[in-house]
């Protein structure tokens, strides 16, 4: 994908709609994409090929100096990094944001948990098992270690979901999207989902929420509009 060479980290107010820079197959990129899709928000999707290093080219570095995706450029020209920060921003003022301060704190707790106890292990194991399967043998020991490291976090999530439909008792919210991103593809990381019956049920329930779109649909259209 080619990006404009005159791109800048900040745009003039209302110069263009919200833009999401993402790559195919990423659980982190799925999070803001799914939130905007479910909220029926106008946005422009810009795909980068991270395997070819497009995120490190000057054109994109002018937009996000850290050279990583996902990256959200809001309609007023504000850039937001980190998938869960994007989710929090997008959920503001919508039904995806929990109603009370304690519930919002609980949602943040699970979003932090996802980034510390789940994603750091599921993501790399999946990358070398599914995204780059030709590298699986070379990273076999690391994959096994990542799979083992994900176990306690997944067990905690599975126990938490035993008596509730979604992560918060009030219902589907930003925390579910955050955790769903990589947990729903744990099988692609070589992690057996069969013993995690509550997670399996929760994944099914998330896919039945209004305007849900699966990860495989990310990139099938360059724009989602209300």
PEQUI-V460710 format. One record per backbone hydrogen bond with DSSP energy under -1.0 kcal/mol. CO is the residue of the C=O (numbers start at 1). NH is the residue of the N-H. If there is no record, write none. Layout:
CO;NH, CO;NH
This chain:
4;7, 12;15, 18;44, 19;73, 20;46, 21;71, 22;48, 26;30, 29;33, 30;34, 31;35, 32;36, 33;37, 34;38, 35;39, 36;41, 43;224, 44;20, 46;22, 48;50, 49;54, 53;56, 54;57, 57;61, 58;62, 60;63, 60;64, 64;67, 71;21, 72;80, 73;19, 74;77, 75;14, 78;74, 80;72, 82;86, 83;87, 84;88, 85;89, 86;90, 87;91, 91;94, 94;97, 96;174, 100;104, 101;105, 102;106, 103;107, 104;108, 105;109, 106;110, 107;111, 108;112, 109;113, 110;114, 111;115, 112;116, 113;117, 114;118, 114;119, 118;121, 118;122, 119;123, 121;125, 122;126, 123;127, 124;128, 126;130, 126;131, 127;132, 132;135, 133;136, 135;139, 137;140, 139;143, 140;144, 141;145, 142;146, 143;147, 144;148, 145;149, 146;150, 150;154, 151;155, 152;156, 153;157, 154;158, 155;159, 156;160, 157;161, 159;162, 168;171, 173;177, 174;178, 175;179, 176;180, 177;181, 179;183, 180;184, 182;185, 183;186, 185;188, 186;189, 186;191, 187;190, 193;196, 195;197, 196;200, 197;201, 198;202, 199;203, 200;204, 201;205, 202;206, 203;207, 206;209, 209;212, 214;217, 215;218, 217;220, 222;45, 224;43
